[in-house]
Amino acid sequence: MKKRDLISITDYSKEDYLRILELAADFEKNPNQRLLEGKVVASLFFEPSTRTRLSFETAINRLGGRIIGFSDAGSSSVSKGETLHDTTKMVSNYVDLIVMRHPLEGSARYAAEVADVPVINAGDGANQHPTQTLLDMYSILKTQGTLDNINIFMIGDLKYGRTVHSLLMAMSEFENPIFNFIAPEELAMPEEYKLFLKEKGIRYFEHSEINENINHADIIYMTRVQKERFMDPIEYEKVKNVYILRNSMLKNTKPNMRILHPLPRVNEIHPDVDDNEKAYYFEQARNGVYARQAIISHILKLK
Amino acid sequence: MSDQLKKKLKLKVSAINNGTVIDHIPSENLFKVISILGLQKVKTQITFGANFESEKLGSKAIIKLSDVFFEDDEINKISLIARNAKLNIIRDYEVVEKRVVEVPDKVIGIVKCFNPKCITNNEEITTYFTVISKNPLDLKCKYCEKITHEHQMVIK
């Protein structure tokens, strides 16, 4: 039987998304279900990512599973020069499932080929982070009641931000989405994604600043504009304060509108937004545990 | 002397009895073609030459292989660096079949992924690309999912 890895969001069909979202809702109602009792999961973090690791490990614990692994490459055999191939092969002998984070792109796909057990990609460099996308979708579904007819504003680094790319691909599977992109020119949404939308006949609009356009939004998806992405530091200084969301900008936004952010945030969402009921980013992080419980259950066919 | 006759005489210089002639290889890629096809391991007679005049390419290379015949999958590997290569299949000194190379749908090995952060550039892994455009050539890496464009292509 073919094992079910989750490496890239496009590995899954709309049916998979819907099944996982349904399971996530079930875990939210009843988080402690010991479906992983007697099973061992490897949590292999070749680079530190506290938020993602704790979210996964909480999900595994709530399912009653045991965890082995490491939280950075320095405390693993990688520091002795072991290849990813050998580490994966060895760990795959011990466990029922591997959760992996690695700084190199494509590492998760490769590990999935090497391992005899399913692999979940918890981030491979700037490439993919599919469990983030599923928790984003769950957050949209929970706050909007549907994934159809959603007007999404994506703001910030749309060039390197893997979360916006994956979310764009996944939401394109649903009815009539509208995308609005707000980014500095250097960090604009890459052509290949705009072409993808065009080919699917999905509407999108591009803006250079945050203005009253956001009053049409159902979802505002904020990302960090990272200094290190700019070749020219002057360019960064020019744009760094243009893409900050402030409470005063939200006055005429739709009542159902919610603000998402994959976190960590730096200054792109002003702290005065935090108390607004439209700020959803901290709840969004909590949804990550339910979404990951759902993904694990789906992959191991626990439910 | 007629052109036809001249051509025939030219060919006869190193004509082969049975085998394959690969023509219209860009001269600068001759040794890459030899390496991709693994011709260094061939035990039968091989003649190759480079820097012949060519109307199409300016300068072309040619390889003549005695008693060697290629499957399509095998020969199509060279299409990445010898787009206009033509194969003449020779039996008993006669050209019995002419074939052109075609860019395959998958490129396995051969090309390096342009992304320095791709796992294939950091560990011993055979590269694997899906061809998403044949002209110009765009290759999508199975691992890092990035696209290597024709001008970024490096042969391994």
Interface residues (C-beta under 8 A of the other chain):
Chain A: S8 T83 L84 H85 H102 P103 L104 E105 G106 S107 R109 Y110 D124 G125 A126 N127 Q128 E192
Chain B: C113 N115 K117 C118 I119 T120 N122 E123 E124 I125 C141 K142 Y143 C144 E145 K146 I147
